[in-house]
Structures are given as structure tokens and as C-alpha cells.
Amino acid sequence: MRPVRIALCGLGSIGKAHLEVMLKNSQVTVAAIVDPSPPSKLRSTELGVAHFEHLQEAIHAGNLDGVILATPNLMHVPQALQCLNAKIPVLVEKPISDQVDEAAQLVQLNTQTGVPVLIGHHRAHSSTMRAALAHVQSGLLGRLVSFQGSATFPKPKAYFEQGPWRKEPGGGPLLINMIHEVHNMQMLCGRITSVHAITSNAIRGFEVEDTVCIGLSFESGALGTFILSDCAASPLSWEQTSAENKAYPHYPSSDCYHLSGTQGTLSIPTMTVHKFPKDSEPSWFTPMLVEHLHIEHHDPLELQLAHFVDVINQKHAPLVSAQMGLDNLLAVKAIIESAKTGERISL
């Protein structure tokens, strides 16, 4: 098959990451870079690819097999709608949108047109997450009982000095970081059915939250807890334990998720399994066996791009659909609402 021609829209930090993996993939041709900034035009010239300031210009130029949207959140849906109306498959960086009604509009047009939409929750393509999901689906943990998760890490002072908006409502870890965790939880445990959240800003004293405690219930009947904090001197986050993003130091003996069932527990990402001997009755008096699952690690962004190529070539349906992106957004919005009202929120 000939390489697919993909336009990259947005050349910020995540756009540059997408561009890097696109250039390494022999099944992909960078058809165009779409970004109004002068540096993006310079980069396009260096690569010898077409440059456009606006997505519609690239679409009108024609000859596109797909588009990757790495633009600001508020642009995701309007630009994705342009792609669907032009019958061009699109990869939309997460979150699908900041607004539920906009996201629902994209889901509706996606259903009507049948043009593929892949939401860029790249952790869905993680070797670790795929291995964890396979272990859960194997039934070796038994029936799921509980999920314990954490995303605790310290953001430096410069983070807030460079972006003062991060001190205000909407700039905290709930909207910026929690969307990743929600997708991972729903991938492993099934749909979230209710949430109950408490927030605090006691450490920094900013208007926005710095720490969040969340209780969750899942459709499977399992219950979960999640601690989120961007002021904790802790390595217990996906970025610092999974080694998938080289920008962060790695703590190989630490886990950020513990998934327990009636027959055993899986700790992620060390992939440590605690289980009882075969044919023995689970009991806290019985010593558990300990094993470590072996994983062959690959860059999740590279795997996501390879999957998008397969989606364009109609070999696979999107692993993370527009509806899943909407479900993740709804869960985060429910957590925010619960923290605001103090009430348990059903989804």
C-alpha cells in the first residue's frame, strides 16, 4: 500500500511529538503542516512540505487521506467537523472538547457520516495498558473488586509563573491531568457510573484546586479511589512510573494503579501480580504467590499513529471512538461538579 498522506494541524509541543513519529513512519507522508505561526512555516520549508495557515485551505488543496488535530482544545470540534464534512478521517487530540454539547455534536456527525474519528488518548495504545487489560480480560484476577489510583507529582513554581491562568479555576489538575486517568480507569474497569469528589487548595492557596480525592463506582460493581495532586512530593504518577515519556524521571519500583479482584491483584506499571495458589481458598492467612508480567515496550505515540494508518486504510475501527472521548469528558465534568457541590454525581 502507498503511504497515507496526513496533514498535521498544530505545531505546538504535542504537535511536534506527532510530527516526530510521522517522520519515522514509512507508511506516512506528511502532506502538510497547518499552523499560523512563523516557526511552523519555517519547519515546513525545512521539510519540503506544504504549509497552510488554516485547515480549510489544506482541505481545499485536496489529496489528504487523514488529518491529525494537535490544536488548542476549543478548536478540536470545529476543525474535526470540517474533516468529517470533507470525508477525511481525523485523529483528534484529547480531550475531545472542553464542552459537552460540542463533543456530542461531533459524535452525532461521526455517526451520521461514518467517517472515522480517533480520539488521541495515546495511553490506550500503551504496551503496559494493553497488557494490563489483557490480564483483566483473562479472568485471572477474578471478579473486579476495587481500583486504587494516584497521579501525585509536584509542578514547579515556573509552571505557574509562565502561565498565570493555571492559578485560576479551569487551570488545575482536574481539567488538565484527570482526563488521562479517567480513560485508563474506564479502559480497565468499565464505565464509571458515579463519582464523589473533594478538593483542596490548602498548600498553594491559589483559587484553583491543588489536590483532589475521588470516590468512584463502576458498572461492573467495582469501587475505586483516586488521589490527584500537583503539589505532592511524590513519584506515584503514570508519567513517572511508566517510563513512556522521557521528559520525566523514572521510578521503576513504584506503581500508580492497583487493580484488585476476587482472585488476585495487579499493580501497574510494574505489572506485579499477587495471587493465591491454584485451588486454594483466598484468605489473608494464606501466603500469596508473586509474579511479574513481561512486557515488550513500544512508544505509544508510534503505536497510535500506526493504528490511525490502519483506520484510514479501513483495516480497523478506531480504538478510542468519539463516543469514548465524550464519555471521558462527561466523567471529568461530573468530578468537577461533585467537587463543587459536595454531592455524589451519577453519570
C-alpha positions as a Markdown table, in Angstrom:
| # | Residue | x | y | z |
|---|---|---|---|---|
| 1 | Met | 0.0 | 0.0 | 0.0 |
| 2 | Arg | 1.2 | 3.5 | -0.7 |
| 3 | Pro | 1.9 | 5.7 | 2.3 |
| 4 | Val | -1.1 | 7.7 | 3.5 |
| 5 | Arg | -1.0 | 11.4 | 3.2 |
| 6 | Ile | -1.7 | 13.1 | 6.6 |
| 7 | Ala | -1.9 | 16.8 | 7.4 |
| 8 | Leu | -0.7 | 17.8 | 10.8 |
| 9 | Cys | -2.7 | 20.7 | 12.2 |
| 10 | Gly | -1.0 | 22.5 | 15.1 |
| 11 | Leu | 2.8 | 22.6 | 15.8 |
| 12 | Gly | 2.9 | 23.2 | 19.5 |
| 13 | Ser | 4.5 | 20.8 | 21.9 |
| 14 | Ile | 2.2 | 17.8 | 21.2 |
| 15 | Gly | 2.2 | 18.7 | 17.5 |
| 16 | Lys | 6.0 | 18.4 | 17.4 |
| 17 | Ala | 5.7 | 15.0 | 19.1 |
| 18 | His | 3.2 | 13.9 | 16.4 |
| 19 | Leu | 5.5 | 15.2 | 13.7 |
| 20 | Glu | 8.5 | 13.3 | 15.0 |
| 21 | Val | 6.7 | 9.9 | 14.9 |
| 22 | Met | 5.1 | 10.8 | 11.5 |
| 23 | Leu | 8.6 | 11.4 | 10.0 |
| 24 | Lys | 9.8 | 8.0 | 11.3 |
| 25 | Asn | 6.8 | 6.0 | 9.9 |
| 26 | Ser | 7.4 | 4.7 | 6.4 |
| 27 | Gln | 3.6 | 4.3 | 5.9 |
| 28 | Val | 3.0 | 8.0 | 6.4 |
| 29 | Thr | 3.7 | 11.1 | 4.2 |
| 30 | Val | 3.5 | 14.5 | 5.9 |
| 31 | Ala | 1.2 | 16.1 | 3.3 |
| 32 | Ala | 1.0 | 19.5 | 5.0 |
| 33 | Ile | 1.6 | 21.4 | 8.2 |
| 34 | Val | -1.3 | 23.7 | 9.2 |
| 35 | Asp | -0.4 | 26.5 | 11.7 |
| 36 | Pro | -0.4 | 30.3 | 11.5 |
| 37 | Ser | 2.9 | 30.7 | 13.4 |
| 38 | Pro | 6.1 | 31.8 | 11.5 |
| 39 | Pro | 8.2 | 28.9 | 13.1 |
| 40 | Ser | 5.7 | 26.4 | 11.6 |
| 41 | Lys | 6.2 | 27.9 | 8.1 |
| 42 | Leu | 10.0 | 27.6 | 8.6 |
| 43 | Arg | 9.7 | 24.0 | 9.7 |
| 44 | Ser | 7.5 | 23.2 | 6.6 |
| 45 | Thr | 10.1 | 24.8 | 4.3 |
| 46 | Glu | 12.9 | 22.7 | 6.0 |
| 47 | Leu | 10.9 | 19.5 | 5.4 |
| 48 | Gly | 9.8 | 20.5 | 1.9 |
| 49 | Val | 6.1 | 20.1 | 2.7 |
| 50 | Ala | 3.1 | 22.3 | 2.0 |
| 51 | His | 2.2 | 24.9 | 4.7 |
| 52 | Phe | -1.2 | 26.4 | 5.4 |
| 53 | Glu | -2.4 | 28.9 | 8.0 |
| 54 | His | -5.9 | 27.4 | 8.2 |
| 55 | Leu | -7.2 | 23.9 | 8.0 |
| 56 | Gln | -9.8 | 24.7 | 5.4 |
| 57 | Glu | -7.1 | 25.7 | 3.0 |
| 58 | Ala | -5.4 | 22.4 | 3.3 |
| 59 | Ile | -8.7 | 20.5 | 2.8 |
| 60 | His | -9.4 | 22.6 | -0.3 |
| 61 | Ala | -5.9 | 21.8 | -1.7 |
| 62 | Gly | -7.1 | 18.2 | -1.7 |
| 63 | Asn | -5.2 | 14.9 | -1.7 |
| 64 | Leu | -5.5 | 14.2 | 2.0 |
| 65 | Asp | -6.0 | 10.8 | 3.5 |
| 66 | Gly | -6.2 | 11.9 | 7.1 |
| 67 | Val | -5.7 | 14.8 | 9.5 |
| 68 | Ile | -4.2 | 15.0 | 12.9 |
| 69 | Leu | -5.5 | 17.8 | 15.1 |
| 70 | Ala | -3.0 | 18.9 | 17.7 |
| 71 | Thr | -4.6 | 22.3 | 18.2 |
| 72 | Pro | -6.0 | 24.0 | 21.3 |
| 73 | Asn | -9.0 | 22.3 | 22.9 |
| 74 | Leu | -11.5 | 24.9 | 21.8 |
| 75 | Met | -10.6 | 24.2 | 18.1 |
| 76 | His | -10.9 | 20.4 | 18.3 |
| 77 | Val | -14.6 | 20.1 | 17.4 |
| 78 | Pro | -14.9 | 22.9 | 14.8 |
| 79 | Gln | -11.9 | 21.5 | 12.9 |
| 80 | Ala | -13.0 | 17.9 | 13.3 |
| 81 | Leu | -16.4 | 18.8 | 11.8 |
| 82 | Gln | -14.6 | 20.3 | 8.8 |
| 83 | Cys | -12.7 | 17.0 | 8.3 |
| 84 | Leu | -15.9 | 14.9 | 8.6 |
| 85 | Asn | -17.8 | 17.1 | 6.1 |
| 86 | Ala | -14.9 | 16.6 | 3.7 |
| 87 | Lys | -15.0 | 12.9 | 4.4 |
| 88 | Ile | -11.4 | 12.8 | 5.8 |
| 89 | Pro | -10.6 | 10.5 | 8.8 |
| 90 | Val | -9.3 | 12.5 | 11.7 |
| 91 | Leu | -7.2 | 12.0 | 14.9 |
| 92 | Val | -8.4 | 14.5 | 17.5 |
| 93 | Glu | -6.0 | 15.1 | 20.4 |
| 94 | Lys | -7.6 | 14.6 | 23.8 |
| 95 | Pro | -9.8 | 15.9 | 25.3 |
| 96 | Ile | -12.4 | 15.7 | 22.5 |
| 97 | Ser | -13.5 | 19.1 | 23.7 |
| 98 | Asp | -13.9 | 21.4 | 26.7 |
| 99 | Gln | -17.7 | 21.5 | 26.1 |
| 100 | Val | -20.1 | 18.5 | 26.3 |
| 101 | Asp | -22.6 | 19.9 | 23.8 |
| 102 | Glu | -19.8 | 20.4 | 21.2 |
| 103 | Ala | -18.4 | 16.9 | 21.8 |
| 104 | Ala | -21.9 | 15.5 | 21.4 |
| 105 | Gln | -22.2 | 17.4 | 18.1 |
| 106 | Leu | -19.1 | 15.6 | 16.8 |
| 107 | Val | -20.3 | 12.2 | 18.0 |
| 108 | Gln | -23.6 | 12.8 | 16.1 |
| 109 | Leu | -21.9 | 13.8 | 12.8 |
| 110 | Asn | -19.5 | 10.9 | 13.2 |
| 111 | Thr | -22.5 | 8.5 | 13.5 |
| 112 | Gln | -24.2 | 10.1 | 10.5 |
| 113 | Thr | -21.3 | 10.2 | 8.1 |
| 114 | Gly | -19.4 | 7.1 | 9.2 |
| 115 | Val | -16.1 | 9.0 | 8.7 |
| 116 | Pro | -13.6 | 7.6 | 11.2 |
| 117 | Val | -12.7 | 9.7 | 14.3 |
| 118 | Leu | -9.9 | 8.6 | 16.6 |
| 119 | Ile | -9.5 | 10.4 | 19.9 |
| 120 | Gly | -5.9 | 10.8 | 20.9 |
| 121 | His | -5.9 | 9.1 | 24.3 |
| 122 | His | -2.5 | 7.7 | 23.5 |
| 123 | Arg | -2.3 | 5.6 | 26.7 |
| 124 | Ala | -4.9 | 3.3 | 25.1 |
| 125 | His | -2.1 | 2.2 | 22.8 |
| 126 | Ser | 0.4 | 1.8 | 25.7 |
| 127 | Ser | 2.1 | -1.6 | 25.8 |
| 128 | Thr | 1.6 | -1.6 | 29.6 |
| 129 | Met | -2.1 | -0.7 | 29.4 |
| 130 | Arg | -2.8 | -3.3 | 26.7 |
| 131 | Ala | -1.1 | -6.0 | 28.8 |
| 132 | Ala | -3.0 | -4.9 | 31.9 |
| 133 | Leu | -6.3 | -5.0 | 30.0 |
| 134 | Ala | -5.5 | -8.5 | 28.6 |
| 135 | His | -4.8 | -9.7 | 32.1 |
| 136 | Val | -8.0 | -8.4 | 33.4 |
| 137 | Gln | -10.0 | -9.8 | 30.5 |
| 138 | Ser | -8.3 | -13.2 | 31.0 |
| 139 | Gly | -10.3 | -13.6 | 34.3 |
| 140 | Leu | -7.2 | -14.4 | 36.3 |
| 141 | Leu | -7.9 | -11.6 | 38.8 |
| 142 | Gly | -11.5 | -13.0 | 39.2 |
| 143 | Arg | -14.3 | -10.5 | 39.5 |
| 144 | Leu | -13.1 | -6.9 | 39.9 |
| 145 | Val | -13.5 | -5.5 | 43.4 |
| 146 | Ser | -11.5 | -2.3 | 43.6 |
| 147 | Phe | -9.3 | 0.2 | 41.8 |
| 148 | Gln | -6.7 | 2.4 | 43.7 |
| 149 | Gly | -5.1 | 5.1 | 41.6 |
| 150 | Ser | -2.9 | 8.1 | 42.0 |
| 151 | Ala | -1.5 | 10.9 | 40.0 |
| 152 | Thr | 0.6 | 12.7 | 42.6 |
| 153 | Phe | 3.5 | 14.9 | 41.5 |
| 154 | Pro | 4.9 | 18.4 | 42.2 |
| 155 | Lys | 4.6 | 21.0 | 39.5 |
| 156 | Pro | 7.4 | 23.6 | 39.8 |
| 157 | Lys | 6.8 | 27.3 | 40.5 |
| 158 | Ala | 7.8 | 28.2 | 37.0 |
| 159 | Tyr | 4.8 | 26.3 | 35.7 |
| 160 | Phe | 2.5 | 28.8 | 37.3 |
| 161 | Glu | 4.7 | 31.9 | 36.6 |
| 162 | Gln | 4.8 | 31.1 | 32.9 |
| 163 | Gly | 1.0 | 30.5 | 32.8 |
| 164 | Pro | -0.7 | 32.6 | 35.4 |
| 165 | Trp | -4.1 | 31.2 | 34.2 |
| 166 | Arg | -3.1 | 27.9 | 35.8 |
| 167 | Lys | -3.7 | 29.6 | 39.2 |
| 168 | Glu | -7.4 | 30.1 | 38.3 |
| 169 | Pro | -10.4 | 27.8 | 38.0 |
| 170 | Gly | -10.0 | 25.6 | 35.0 |
| 171 | Gly | -6.2 | 25.7 | 35.1 |
| 172 | Gly | -5.8 | 23.0 | 37.7 |
| 173 | Pro | -5.1 | 19.2 | 37.6 |
| 174 | Leu | -8.7 | 18.2 | 37.2 |
| 175 | Leu | -9.1 | 19.7 | 33.7 |
| 176 | Ile | -5.5 | 19.4 | 32.6 |
| 177 | Asn | -4.5 | 15.9 | 34.0 |
| 178 | Met | -7.5 | 13.9 | 35.1 |
| 179 | Ile | -8.8 | 13.2 | 31.5 |
| 180 | His | -5.9 | 10.7 | 31.1 |
| 181 | Glu | -6.7 | 8.9 | 34.3 |
| 182 | Val | -10.4 | 8.7 | 33.6 |
| 183 | His | -9.7 | 7.0 | 30.3 |
| 184 | Asn | -7.3 | 4.5 | 31.9 |
| 185 | Met | -9.9 | 3.6 | 34.6 |
| 186 | Gln | -12.7 | 3.1 | 32.1 |
| 187 | Met | -10.4 | 1.0 | 29.9 |
| 188 | Leu | -9.6 | -1.3 | 32.8 |
| 189 | Cys | -12.7 | -1.3 | 35.0 |
| 190 | Gly | -15.5 | -0.4 | 32.6 |
| 191 | Arg | -17.8 | 2.6 | 32.5 |
| 192 | Ile | -17.8 | 4.9 | 35.5 |
| 193 | Thr | -21.4 | 5.2 | 36.9 |
| 194 | Ser | -20.9 | 7.7 | 39.7 |
| 195 | Val | -18.3 | 9.9 | 41.4 |
| 196 | His | -17.9 | 11.8 | 44.6 |
| 197 | Ala | -15.0 | 14.3 | 44.9 |
| 198 | Ile | -13.4 | 16.6 | 47.5 |
| 199 | Thr | -10.9 | 19.2 | 46.5 |
| 200 | Ser | -8.4 | 21.3 | 48.5 |
| 201 | Asn | -6.2 | 24.4 | 47.7 |
| 202 | Ala | -4.6 | 24.4 | 51.2 |
| 203 | Ile | -0.9 | 24.1 | 50.0 |
| 204 | Arg | -0.6 | 26.8 | 47.4 |
| 205 | Gly | -3.7 | 28.9 | 48.3 |
| 206 | Phe | -4.5 | 29.5 | 44.7 |
| 207 | Glu | -8.1 | 29.9 | 43.5 |
| 208 | Val | -7.8 | 26.6 | 41.7 |
| 209 | Glu | -7.5 | 23.1 | 43.4 |
| 210 | Asp | -4.1 | 21.5 | 44.0 |
| 211 | Thr | -5.3 | 18.2 | 45.5 |
| 212 | Val | -8.4 | 16.1 | 44.8 |
| 213 | Cys | -9.8 | 12.9 | 46.4 |
| 214 | Ile | -12.3 | 11.0 | 44.3 |
| 215 | Gly | -14.5 | 8.0 | 45.0 |
| 216 | Leu | -15.9 | 6.1 | 42.0 |
| 217 | Ser | -18.3 | 3.4 | 41.2 |
| 218 | Phe | -18.1 | 1.3 | 38.1 |
| 219 | Glu | -20.8 | -0.5 | 36.0 |
| 220 | Ser | -19.1 | -3.8 | 36.9 |
| 221 | Gly | -19.8 | -3.2 | 40.6 |
| 222 | Ala | -16.2 | -2.4 | 41.5 |
| 223 | Leu | -15.4 | 0.7 | 43.5 |
| 224 | Gly | -12.4 | 2.9 | 43.2 |
| 225 | Thr | -10.5 | 5.7 | 44.8 |
| 226 | Phe | -8.2 | 8.2 | 43.1 |
| 227 | Ile | -5.8 | 10.8 | 44.6 |
| 228 | Leu | -4.8 | 13.6 | 42.3 |
| 229 | Ser | -2.3 | 16.3 | 43.4 |
| 230 | Asp | 0.1 | 18.6 | 41.6 |
| 231 | Cys | 1.8 | 19.7 | 44.9 |
| 232 | Ala | 2.8 | 16.4 | 46.4 |
| 233 | Ala | 6.5 | 15.4 | 46.5 |
| 234 | Ser | 5.7 | 12.0 | 45.1 |
| 235 | Pro | 6.6 | 9.8 | 42.1 |
| 236 | Leu | 3.3 | 8.0 | 42.0 |
| 237 | Ser | 2.0 | 9.2 | 38.6 |
| 238 | Trp | 1.8 | 7.5 | 35.2 |
| 239 | Glu | 4.4 | 9.8 | 33.8 |
| 240 | Gln | 7.0 | 9.0 | 36.5 |
| 241 | Thr | 6.3 | 5.2 | 36.8 |
| 242 | Ser | 5.6 | 4.1 | 33.2 |
| 243 | Ala | 8.8 | 5.4 | 31.5 |
| 244 | Glu | 6.8 | 6.3 | 28.4 |
| 245 | Asn | 7.6 | 10.0 | 28.4 |
| 246 | Lys | 11.4 | 10.5 | 28.6 |
| 247 | Ala | 10.9 | 14.1 | 29.8 |
| 248 | Tyr | 10.2 | 12.7 | 33.3 |
| 249 | Pro | 12.5 | 10.8 | 35.7 |
| 250 | His | 11.6 | 7.1 | 36.1 |
| 251 | Tyr | 11.0 | 5.3 | 39.3 |
| 252 | Pro | 10.9 | 1.6 | 38.2 |
| 253 | Ser | 9.8 | 0.1 | 41.5 |
| 254 | Ser | 6.8 | 2.4 | 42.0 |
| 255 | Asp | 3.2 | 1.8 | 40.9 |
| 256 | Cys | 0.4 | 4.3 | 40.3 |
| 257 | Tyr | -2.5 | 1.8 | 39.9 |
| 258 | His | -3.6 | -1.3 | 41.9 |
| 259 | Leu | -6.4 | -3.3 | 40.5 |
| 260 | Ser | -7.9 | -6.0 | 42.8 |
| 261 | Gly | -10.2 | -8.9 | 42.1 |
| 262 | Thr | -11.5 | -11.8 | 44.0 |
| 263 | Gln | -8.6 | -14.0 | 42.9 |
| 264 | Gly | -5.6 | -11.6 | 42.8 |
| 265 | Thr | -4.2 | -8.1 | 42.4 |
| 266 | Leu | -2.4 | -6.4 | 39.5 |
| 267 | Ser | -0.1 | -3.5 | 40.3 |
| 268 | Ile | 0.6 | -1.1 | 37.3 |
| 269 | Pro | 3.1 | -0.4 | 35.7 |
| 270 | Thr | 5.5 | -2.8 | 37.4 |
| 271 | Met | 3.0 | -5.4 | 36.4 |
| 272 | Thr | 3.3 | -7.2 | 39.7 |
| 273 | Val | 0.7 | -9.9 | 40.3 |
| 274 | His | -0.3 | -11.2 | 43.7 |
| 275 | Lys | -2.4 | -14.3 | 43.6 |
| 276 | Phe | -3.3 | -17.4 | 45.7 |
| 277 | Pro | -2.1 | -20.9 | 44.8 |
| 278 | Lys | -4.3 | -22.8 | 42.4 |
| 279 | Asp | -7.3 | -24.4 | 44.0 |
| 280 | Ser | -6.7 | -22.7 | 47.3 |
| 281 | Glu | -9.4 | -20.6 | 49.0 |
| 282 | Pro | -8.5 | -16.9 | 49.1 |
| 283 | Ser | -7.6 | -16.0 | 52.7 |
| 284 | Trp | -5.4 | -13.4 | 54.4 |
| 285 | Phe | -3.8 | -16.2 | 56.3 |
| 286 | Thr | -2.7 | -17.9 | 53.1 |
| 287 | Pro | 0.6 | -16.6 | 51.5 |
| 288 | Met | 0.1 | -15.2 | 48.1 |
| 289 | Leu | 2.3 | -16.0 | 45.1 |
| 290 | Val | 4.1 | -13.1 | 43.4 |
| 291 | Glu | 5.0 | -12.9 | 39.7 |
| 292 | His | 5.9 | -10.1 | 37.2 |
| 293 | Leu | 4.3 | -10.0 | 33.8 |
| 294 | His | 6.9 | -9.4 | 31.0 |
| 295 | Ile | 6.1 | -6.6 | 28.5 |
| 296 | Glu | 7.8 | -5.6 | 25.3 |
| 297 | His | 7.6 | -1.8 | 25.4 |
| 298 | His | 6.9 | 0.5 | 22.4 |
| 299 | Asp | 6.3 | 4.2 | 22.1 |
| 300 | Pro | 2.5 | 4.7 | 22.5 |
| 301 | Leu | 2.5 | 7.6 | 20.1 |
| 302 | Glu | 4.1 | 5.5 | 17.4 |
| 303 | Leu | 1.6 | 2.7 | 18.1 |
| 304 | Gln | -1.3 | 5.2 | 17.9 |
| 305 | Leu | -0.1 | 6.6 | 14.6 |
| 306 | Ala | 0.2 | 3.0 | 13.2 |
| 307 | His | -3.3 | 2.4 | 14.4 |
| 308 | Phe | -4.5 | 5.6 | 12.7 |
| 309 | Val | -3.0 | 4.4 | 9.4 |
| 310 | Asp | -4.9 | 1.2 | 9.8 |
| 311 | Val | -8.1 | 3.2 | 10.5 |
| 312 | Ile | -7.5 | 5.3 | 7.3 |
| 313 | Asn | -7.0 | 2.1 | 5.3 |
| 314 | Gln | -10.2 | 0.6 | 6.8 |
| 315 | Lys | -8.4 | -2.3 | 8.5 |
| 316 | His | -9.6 | -1.4 | 12.0 |
| 317 | Ala | -12.2 | 0.7 | 13.7 |
| 318 | Pro | -10.9 | 3.5 | 16.0 |
| 319 | Leu | -9.7 | 2.0 | 19.3 |
| 320 | Val | -10.8 | 5.2 | 21.1 |
| 321 | Ser | -14.0 | 6.4 | 19.4 |
| 322 | Ala | -15.6 | 9.8 | 19.5 |
| 323 | Gln | -18.2 | 8.4 | 21.9 |
| 324 | Met | -15.5 | 7.2 | 24.3 |
| 325 | Gly | -14.0 | 10.7 | 24.2 |
| 326 | Leu | -17.4 | 12.1 | 25.1 |
| 327 | Asp | -17.7 | 9.5 | 27.9 |
| 328 | Asn | -14.3 | 10.6 | 29.3 |
| 329 | Leu | -15.3 | 14.2 | 29.2 |
| 330 | Leu | -18.6 | 13.5 | 31.0 |
| 331 | Ala | -16.8 | 11.7 | 33.8 |
| 332 | Val | -14.4 | 14.6 | 34.3 |
| 333 | Lys | -17.2 | 17.2 | 34.3 |
| 334 | Ala | -19.1 | 15.0 | 36.9 |
| 335 | Ile | -16.0 | 15.0 | 39.1 |
| 336 | Ile | -15.8 | 18.8 | 38.8 |
| 337 | Glu | -19.5 | 19.2 | 39.6 |
| 338 | Ser | -19.2 | 16.8 | 42.6 |
| 339 | Ala | -16.3 | 18.8 | 44.0 |
| 340 | Lys | -18.3 | 22.0 | 43.6 |
| 341 | Thr | -21.5 | 20.8 | 45.2 |
| 342 | Gly | -20.2 | 18.1 | 47.6 |
| 343 | Glu | -22.7 | 15.7 | 46.2 |
| 344 | Arg | -22.3 | 12.3 | 44.6 |
| 345 | Ile | -22.9 | 12.7 | 40.9 |
| 346 | Ser | -24.4 | 9.9 | 38.7 |
| 347 | Leu | -23.4 | 9.6 | 35.1 |
